[in-house]
């Protein structure tokens, strides 16, 4: 095997990719685009309600009740400032708790409490919030009057309790971005192969000292290397490498090998660049489906494990968002290695046959 | 212009063109996007907490929970199935109601109720579900809550769901993708494959050929847009007016598609150009997604005059006087585009090899 030939081929591949009017910008913009979307999204998840409260002379236990219910409150000096803040959309709701409300609660009489809602939130959510406040004050009234329910409620939390450390939407998107970045590279690699085959430059290369093995290795290194590099840059910039960098990088490398194999398959199946784009859309959609199970837990059932990208998505999600280690994800890594190896071998064999 | 020639060419375009990648892409992509948007923003991002219930005693609490507009509820047949759903995150909470829950409650007899909580559910969702369950339990025993919440809505902001905000983008995608992509790719493809040679020797004129290609793009654009509106249950009451607006929008897109088809030499350049100007074409719909941007910004873009009347008719219940001004501007834009196409066609002699 001639290393110099492979090096020359890699340089040629890179130049060809950069000069291509469709594939070059597609690769660059996809990385920049995903990073822009990531940083545009909120870094935290709003776990609790925040409401404004105008409650002159309210006793301390009222504030404690809000605290017990995990509702953040901001007190106001007047009804008017509270109204303005709620109308502006700064708070989910504004509660006006007057001394007469408190007197009636203490004496067990029914009382009417004014609650302000901003106009641009769905009515059913206002309804939900009204029920929440009703029950909070009802509980407060019950506590004062000594009433209670005859229910013994047993609570069981299933799965890790993420209270106070919920995963932000943008962090749930990270595995999807990793898969999409790898797949963009796949489309680029497949596009180049199809284009070269269509223009018969691949056949021309075969009459040079370069043989089929050089070609596959050169294209494989370029494709997998670029895919891995971009995915690694994205993970580094978004903070995904802060926990277990070696584990994430290994998973990305295995994922890059897998998509390179898929790129070979696509490139040998499609007739031209448009064919690659056409088939590629379906491949991208299919391999992105496992990321949905991370973004929307509970929406997809066990069959998702039949799609090989699941093992990459799950590993990135577990390691980046749940601080999982090698011991937790070794099965995923093994499956990724097997599926990546199989895809690469199959892609190389089929492309090799086509070129022979 | 010969109508018979146009009809023959139209059928030929429909039969052969419908097998191409671009045709399928132009029709399927807006429909897939519409389905994805309604899935994601219709149910997945609905912000409603989800409650699963196993009821061993036909409790009235279940009916009350199902009737609540702020909860998504589902009944399960066994505790195992409920646990599994909560553990997977399909439900935020799972409630197991024992036999004779209602009667025990009324008789004030102590009973055991199990509540499963998904570890990743948000505190606010847990709070709402627990409050709702407590509220309905109070109602079941006939106890009145000591508090009445007087709901006061402030400001005049319009409540628009994300699915509604995305609708203009989906309609614009349908009209622009099919209207623009089908004639432009067909023209460029004919030029690239040199099949124009065969067309030149037929009695069909250059105008007949271009018109047939544009007509197919416009018809498919209208049909796809109608499909999107039907899928989103947003067809409105003014059917004829809506069809008129969509047809004019598709005509404008098809004219632009023909213009691109005349100017571009190969499919790669066409593809790159369409990607580059895509943002400008979809700008009015993208601006609609961000309410903070003033309305006048969208009016700068020509495609605004396609989408504004459609939204006015479908979402605002608008009639002819409400959209007349936009329609006249749209008509003027179509005429301007057609005039440019005519001038360019004569200048570039598109079918000359």
Interface residues (C-beta under 8 A of the other chain):
Chain A: X21 X22 X25 X45 X46 X47 X48 X49 X69 X70 X71 X83 X86 X87 X89 X104 X105 X108 X109 X110 X111 X112 X113 X114 X115 X116 X117 X118 X119 X120 X121 X122 X123 X124 X125 X126 X127 X128 X129 X130 X131 X132 X133 X134 X135 X136 X137 X138 X139 X141 X149 X150 X151 X152 X153 X154 X155 X156 X157 X158 X159 X160 X161 X162 X163 X166 X167 X273 X274 X275 X277 X278 X281 X296 X297 X298 X299
Chain B: X21 X22 X24 X25 X40 X44 X47 X48 X49 X69 X70 X71 X83 X85 X86 X87 X88 X89 X90 X91 X104 X105 X108 X109 X110 X111 X112 X113 X114 X115 X116 X117 X118 X119 X120 X122 X123 X124 X127 X128 X130 X131 X132 X134 X135 X137 X138 X144 X145 X146 X147 X148 X149 X150 X151 X152 X153 X154 X155 X156 X157 X158 X159 X161 X267 X268 X269 X271 X272 X275
